[in-house]
């Protein structure tokens, strides 16, 4: 081959490689440049990859605190692509939404993050029921808020089903992660409506925290939750096993649950001992990652939480004498989702 021809072939090869690299970079999110919440309308107009379906200006540590402790490797896969089916279904869903539903959807888009938002959107495109579905309150029923990580998310639907017609069961619009994240995000999760009961947990994402630091953050969280006037219930953290254990093979949840119990005792907050609920049958109901649960496990947890909620609400249902000896009850109010969105 003549020298001129060799140089021509080499130049073409370089151009092809550069083009491939550019295409790959265009379709894949760059760590540290995750912009804006997902807006399917903008994606549709762009006609390309879901560049807006990513976290909004979040620092790396906070992202790690909120994503799953054993599923972090899946994060990149779910960020890279979204099918046209999901985008089209999301546009159609939004077109049918009431103002309240649309406001809640925007809250989710701003708070679920790059790990959970794609999954939520795909589940809704496939017609599935999720923990983050919009809840239309029955004004005659008490309002309950569940705050917690993916374990709490996993049993949310089961709690709703068990308490259907008895309680309006809401869930915080996030995987609530660690106590550090909780201190930053409680104002979003709580909104400005009235809660009759708040069932909350932080633990698995704090498993590497020192006991004193964990306790100090829990104290601050309890203090903030007390201002809502709601009855508070602490859910103990569920066991870890297998690859989730440290080198000593000891479960850090035992240590943190003890610390949390001391905090709750000081504040007179009842404990829903979910650790004890699943521990006897852990080998059969926990998944292979040593953290999350199989459907049977989430069903057991959901039934336990639902039972606890009813028992605690019953304590508030004891008639209290009002004026003229009539029963006095506090009517629940709607949560102002628009205010959450602004925050």
N, C-alpha and C positions, 0 to 999 in steps of 0.2 A: 504494500500500500504506500502511495506517495505521501511525503510529509504533510502536504497541504490537506490531503484527505483525512489523514490521522487527526490533525488539529480540528477539522470540521466535525468529525465524529465525537471527539472529546468535548467540544463546545456544546453540541446537542445533548450529550449525556449530562453535562453540568446543568443545563437549562431544565431538563426533565427532573433532576433531583431537587433543584430549587423549587420547582412548581409543586412537587409532591410534599415538600416540607411546608410550604405556604398553605396548602390545602389542609394538611393535618393540623397546623396551628390554628387555622380558622375554625375548625370544627371541635376543638378541644379547649376547655376552659383553662386558663393559666392560674396556678395557685397565687393568691394574693391579689387577684384582679377580678374578684367575683362581684359583679355589679348588679344592683337593683333587684327587686322582687320580680317574679315571673309575671309577665303581662302577655297573654296569648294573642291579644289583638296586635301588639307590636311585633310579635314573632311572625304572625301571619303576613303582615305588611312587608316584613323584611324578606320573607320567603326563604329563610335559611335555618341554620342551627339555632337552638334556643339560647341565645346569648343572655337574655334577661332572666333565665330560669336559674338564678344563682343567688348566693348569699349577698346581703347588702352591707358592704363596708364593715366586715366583722374581723376582729383580730384572730390570728391562728389559734391562740390558746382557748378563746371562747368557743371557737368552732369545735375544738377537740373535746371541751367540756360537755357540749351538747350532743355530739354524735355518739353512736353506740360503741361501747367499750370493746366489743368483739366483732363488729361488722365494719370497721373503718375502711377496710380494703375495698369494699363495694362502692365507696363514695364516688371515686373517679368514674366508674362505669356508668353510674346513673346520671352523672352530670353531663356526659358527652353527647348524648342523643335523646331525642324525644320524638315519638312517631307522629305523623300527620294525624293519625286517628285520635291521639290524646289531645292535640291542639284543637282539632275541629270539635271534639266532644266538649272541651272546656268552654269554647266560644258559645256552643249551643246551650250548655248549662247556665252560663251567665245571662244569656238572653231571657231565660225563663225565671230568673231569681227575683224575689221581692227585694226592696231596698235593704231590709234587715239581713237577708241572706247574702246579698252582694257585699255589704259592709263586713260581715263575718269572713267571707272569702278573702277579702283584701287583708284582713288581719292575719289570716293563715299564710297568705303569700308573703307577708313581711316577717313572719315569725317562725315558720316551720323549718326554714333553712334548706341547704342543698342536699341533705341526706333524706329528709322526710317529705319535702314538698313534691319531688318527682313521683314518689311512691303514692302519695295522697292523690295527685292528679290522675295517675294511671288507674288507681282503684276506682275513682269516681267515673272515669271514662268507661270502665268495665262494669259499672253499675253496682259496685260493692258498697256495703255499709261500713263506715269507718268511725274511729274514736272521735274524729274532729268534725263530724257532721253537724250542721246547724241545728240548734235546739230551739223550737218554738215553745215558749213557756206557757203552761197552764197557770193562770194567775191564782188559782185556788190551791196550788200545790207548793210545797217548800222548794227552795232552790239550793242545790248542792254543787259545790265545785271540787273536782278532783285535780290535785296538783302532784306531779310525780314524773318519773322517767319512763322508759319504754315498758317497764313491768306494769306500771299504772296504765299506760296506753293500752297494753295488751288485754287488761280486764275491763276497760271502760265500757265496751259494748255489752259485755255480760252483766255489768251493774245496771246499765240502762234497761236491759230486757227484764231483769229481775224486779226493778222498781217502776216499771211502766204503769202509769195511772196512779202512782203514789208519790213520786218525786220527779222534779225536773233536774236531770243529771247533766251537768256541764263539765267540760274538760278544758284545762288551760291550753291555749293555742300554741303549744310547743312540746318538744321533749324537754322537760324542765331541767334536766342535767344536775349540776352540782349546786351546793348551797351558795357558792360565789355567783353563779348565774342567777339563782333565785333572788338574791339581794338586788340585782340590777333590773330584773324583769317583773317583779311582783306587781308593780303598778299597772303593767299591761295585762297580766293574767287576771287581776282582781277587777278591773274596770271600775265603774262608780255605782253599780247597782247593789242591791242588798243580797247578801248570802245568808242563808239560815244555818248552813253547816259547810265547813271546809275540811276535807280529808286530804292530808298532805304527807309527802315523804321526800327525803333527800338522803342518799346514802351510797349507792353503787358508784356514782361518779365522784364521790368523795373518798373512795376506798384508800387512796394514798395520802389522805390528809392526816395531820396530827390531831389527836383527840381534843386538845385545848382549842385549836383553831376551828375545828368542826363545831364544837360546842358554842364557841363565841358567835359563829355565823348563825347557828340555829337560834340562839337567844335573840338576835336581831330580827330574824324571820318571824319568830313567835310574837315579838313586840309589834311588828307591822301587821300581822294577821289579827292580833287582838283589836286593833283599831276598827276592824270591819263590824264588830259586834256579833260575829258568827260564832256558833259552837265549833270548837276545833277538835279534830281527831288526828292523832299521829299514826301513820301506818309504818310499822317497822320494816326495815329493808330485808328482802328475801335472800336466801343463801346463795353463795357462789361455790362453784366446784370445778374440778378438772383443771383445764388450762387457765382458768380465771384466778386460781390460787397463787400465792407468792411462793418463793423458794422453800419456805418453812411448811408449806401445804396447809397453812391455817387460814380460816375464812375471816377476812377483815371485817365482814358484816357483824360478827359476834362482838368485836371490840366497839364498832360504831353504834350498834344497837344499844349497847350498855351505856355509852355516852349520851345517846339521844334520850334513853329512858330517864336518866338523871335530870336532863333539862326539862322533860315533860312533867316529871314528878314535881319539880319546883314550881311549875306553873299550873298544876292541877289539870293537865290535859290527858284524857284517856288514850290508851294505846290499843290500836288494832294490831295484834301480834301476828302479822302475816308470815314472819319467819317460822313461827311454830305451826302455822296452818299447813305449810308445804313441806317442812322438813321430814316428816315421817315417810312420805312417798316420793321424795325428791328424785330418786333414781329412775322412776318411771314417768314422771311428769315434766322433768326439766329437759331442755333440748341439749344437743351435743356441744354447744358452745359454753356450757357451764354457767349460763347467766339467764337466758330467756326460757320461755316455757312452751310446751306443746299445747294444743287446744284444750286438752283435758286439764292441764295445769291452770290455764287462765280461767277456765270455768270454775274451778275450785276457789281460786282467788276472788273472782267476781262475786260468787255466792257469799263468801265470807265478808267482803266489803259491804255488799248490799245489806246483809243481816246487821252488821255493825251500824250502818247509817240509820236503819229503821229504829234500832234500839236507842241510839243517841237522840234522834228526833223525837222519839216517844217521851223522853225526859222533858223536852220543851213543850210537849203537847198537854202536859198536866195543867188543868184549868187554873188560871190566875185571876183572882177577883179584881174586876175593874169597877168603874162607877156603877152604882145601882146593883152591884152583885153580879153583873153580866160577865161572861168570859171575855178575856182580852187576848187577841192574837195579832201578830204583826203580819201585815200583808206584804208578800214579796213584790219587789219592783223590777222592771226590766233593766238589763245591763246596757249601758250606753256604749255600743260597739264603736260608733263613730269617734268617740273620745279616745278609745283604745288605739284606733288607727292613727290619730294625730300624735299620740305619744310615741 
